[in-house]
Amino acid sequence: MGDRFAVRIWQPRYWDRKVLIDCLKVHPGENYVYFCADRNLTDLYRYDGDSVIGKCSVCSNGKIPCYEIPLERLVSMGPLPGVLQKAREEELGRFNSYRKGKKRNGSK
């Protein structure tokens, strides 16, 4: 992965098959992302930051501007390295807590 870090994402936006990534976390060259709350996407993925910056649209996730990256632009790099497994598990705990809170408040 070089000196780049991997961005943690809960889940892609499945209705249009895009991943929203904070504009400040997309850099020229190779970038990495992994999903913490999605059983279908368990690998480490790479994407080209130059291509994203030049060709992908920007939207808001409700709080911050994000690039809308089509899932097809992600290239699997194989299983998530062990060093990122713990971070994934911690983030999955946050995701599950968030979902439980939404259910208690009457949301889906």
N, C-alpha and C positions, 0 to 999 in steps of 0.2 A: 504493500500500500504506500510505500514511500513515506513522505512526511505529511501526507493528507490523512485526515481522520474520516471515519465512516459516519454518516448521518443516520440517526435513529428515526424511523418513521413507524407509527402505529400500524396503519393499513393504507393501501392505495385507495383512490376514489374509483370504485368499481363501475359505477354507472357510465363513466366515459373512459375507463381504463387508463387513468393518469395518476401520477404521483405528484403531490405538492411538496416542494422543497423550498425552504426559506431562501430568498434571493441572495442573502448575505453568505449563505453556506455553499453556493455554487461557484467554483473557481475555474479558471482556464485549465485545460488538460484533464487528466483522469480524476474522477470523483467517485466516491463509494457510498453506498446506502445499504441498509438492511432493515427488515421489517420485524417489529417486536410482537405484534398481536395478530399475525396472519399465518395460519398453518399451511397455506399453499405456497408461500414465498419464504423459504427458510434459509436460502443461501446468502452470500455476500454478493452484491451486484455492483457493476461498474457502469459509468456513463461518461460521455465526452462533454465536459463543461463548455468548451468552445461552441459546440453544436447547440447545446441547450441555450446558451446566452444569445446566440445569433438567430435561432429559429423557433424557440418555444415561447408561448404567450405567458404573460404574468397575470395573476389574479390574487385575490385575497382569500385567506383561509378563515377569515372572520377577525383576525388580529394583525396579521403581517402579510406583506407582499410575498408571493411564492411563484416560482416557475411551475408551469403545468407540463410535466414530462411524461410522454406516452410510455406505458409499460414496455412497449416494443423496443424502446431505446436502451433498456437495461440489459446488460450482458452478465450472465451468471459467472461468478469466479469460483464456484464450488461451495462446499459447506462453510458455514460461518466459523471463523477461527475461534479457538477456545477462549482467547483473551476477550472476545466480544460476547461470548455466551452469557457471562454473568451480567453484563450490562443489559442484554436482552431480557433476561429473567427479571431484573429489577424494574425495567420499563414495563414489562407485561404486568407486574404487580400494580403499578400506577394505573395502567389501562383498566384492569379489572376493578380497582377501587372506583375509578371514574364511572364505569358502567353500573356498578352497584348503586352509586349515588344518584345516577339518572333514573334508575328503576324505582328507588325509594321516593323520588320526586314526581313519579307518574309519567316520566318519559320513557321511550323505548330504549 
